[in-house]
């Protein structure tokens, strides 16, 4: 079994279920935002470990709504 270490822009768009398009990735590269990439000649590749790290960096943690916390405090 071959484990891919890099994804193309098309594969990255697939990874994010189309929520990030190839065009968006192109714009992000021009602005130097978004996930890190490697450019070899004309090929643009995204290292899998960098995508995983970018996912973690953009993870949004949610907590209980304020009303739920207030109800909990009242019960104590």
C-alpha positions in Angstrom: 0.0 0.0 0.0 1.4 3.4 -1.0 0.8 6.2 1.5 0.5 9.6 -0.2 2.6 12.3 1.4 1.4 15.1 -0.9 -1.9 16.2 -2.4 -2.6 18.2 -5.5 -4.9 21.3 -5.2 -7.7 19.2 -6.7 -7.2 16.5 -4.0 -7.1 19.2 -1.3 -10.5 20.5 -2.6 -11.8 17.0 -2.4 -10.4 16.5 1.1 -12.5 19.5 2.2 -15.6 18.3 0.4 -15.6 21.3 -2.0 -15.8 23.8 0.8 -12.4 25.0 -0.3 -12.1 25.2 -4.1 -9.1 25.0 -6.3 -9.6 28.7 -7.1 -9.6 29.6 -3.4 -6.4 27.6 -2.9 -4.9 29.5 -5.8 -5.9 32.9 -4.3 -4.6 31.8 -0.9 -1.2 30.9 -2.4 -1.0 34.3 -4.0 -1.8 36.0 -0.7 0.4 33.6 1.3 -2.5 32.5 3.5 -4.0 29.0 3.9 -2.2 25.7 4.2 1.5 25.6 3.4 2.5 24.2 0.0 5.5 23.1 -2.0 6.1 24.3 -5.5 8.3 22.2 -7.8 8.4 23.7 -11.3 4.7 24.2 -12.1 3.5 21.6 -9.7 1.9 22.8 -6.5 1.7 20.1 -3.8 0.3 20.2 -0.3 2.2 18.0 2.3 -0.4 15.9 4.2 1.3 16.6 7.6 1.0 20.3 6.9 -2.7 19.9 6.1 -3.2 18.0 9.3 -1.4 20.7 11.3 -3.5 23.4 9.5 -6.7 21.6 10.4 -5.6 21.5 14.1 -4.7 25.2 14.0 -8.2 26.1 12.6 -10.1 23.8 15.0 -12.9 25.6 16.7 -13.7 24.4 20.2 -17.2 24.8 21.4 -18.4 25.1 24.9 -21.9 25.0 26.4 -24.1 28.0 25.7 -24.1 30.7 28.4 -27.7 29.9 29.3 -26.8 26.3 30.0 -23.9 27.3 32.2 -26.1 29.7 34.1 -28.7 26.9 34.7 -26.0 24.7 35.9 -24.7 27.3 38.4 -28.2 27.8 39.7 -28.5 24.1 40.5 -25.4 24.1 42.6 
